[in-house]
């Protein structure tokens, strides 16, 4: 037994509000049984592991059940839903606010010589005829227009000026297009842009050649458009699949959006929440919930192992289940196999509905995807 532990590396004992938590600090990242020994480190832990091994010879402990989380109550205060319709998504984030680096065109109606292209400087200000410098960053086009009109009236330059403010370039307005596209990275939005536009700018979907055959590797069924803490409810297959594109799915893109297209070739699972290193992880046959947690650095001190959430179907079609990983740690239940696309979310408090974590789950998922893709394509592209 002692030799087995030393060959796998040190086991670190940490405490939590649900009892001791044991974290495997080995550096071997391949498929292993280390998730099975996460309870090692004390006499009780070793005994539990030996009991689990003995039970394995007799069929093993019963599998840990996955308990479906309850749906949100109609009109309840369970939290924001994970998904929002295309029409509803247009309202998220509200009207566009000017950013540093944007390029604007400002003019006074009926006065042709007043049309000027003005950049928003690093200090967030623009300079315009007769009115000097004006704070622009953080304002909507209408707010900036009203401020310029007020200054023109106060200076008695024009009695009733009608000012137009248009966006020409949006240097501070980007969208991340990631995953199975030919040129993943961040794109600058310079005008009204839709989903088909940004996929085209990213070079289209990635393809691979096998012998005489060429095929796309993009998993359109799992592709998502993330906006803030929501997933926009659209179907990439209807827009980009075979046949005529369904343009009702061609959503308008906003600054800060993430378009993520998973690949059939690189299958991933996602470990989020109260673990040492939340991450996207390459799936392998035999990967389990506890094994994935160990790969992500183990539970941290805030983790509630008894209330882990396994989200199947990804963020596109989420089917959330609660799993008591504490029972798996102590050998009372068998570990839970994962499937490609699964999300393991480790909360800091008990939850009963998916909506209770939706505002946290999507932003964390988004940040993990951004970090993972940045590492894959190189910081120079970011």
Buried (B, 14 or more C-beta within 10 A) or exposed (E): EEEEBEEBEEBEEBEBEBEBBBBBBBEEEEBBEBBBBBBBBEEEBBEBBEBBEEBEEEEBBEEBEBBEBBEBEEEEEBBBBBBBEBEBBBEBBEEBBBBBBBBBBBBBEEBEEBEBEBBBBEEBBBEBBBBEEBBBBEBBBEBBBBBBBEBBEEEEBBEEBEBBBEBEBBBBBBBBBBBBBEEBBBBBBBEEBBBBBBBEBBEBBBEEEEEEEEEBBBBBBBBBBBBBBBBBBBBBBBBBEEEEEBEEBBBBBBBBBBBBBBBBEBBBBBBBBBBBEBBBBEBEEEBBBBBBBBBBBBBBEBBBBBBBBBBBBBBBBBEBBBBBBBBBBBBBBBBBEBEBBBBBBBBBEEBEBBBBBBBBBBBBBBEBBBEBBBEEBEEEEE
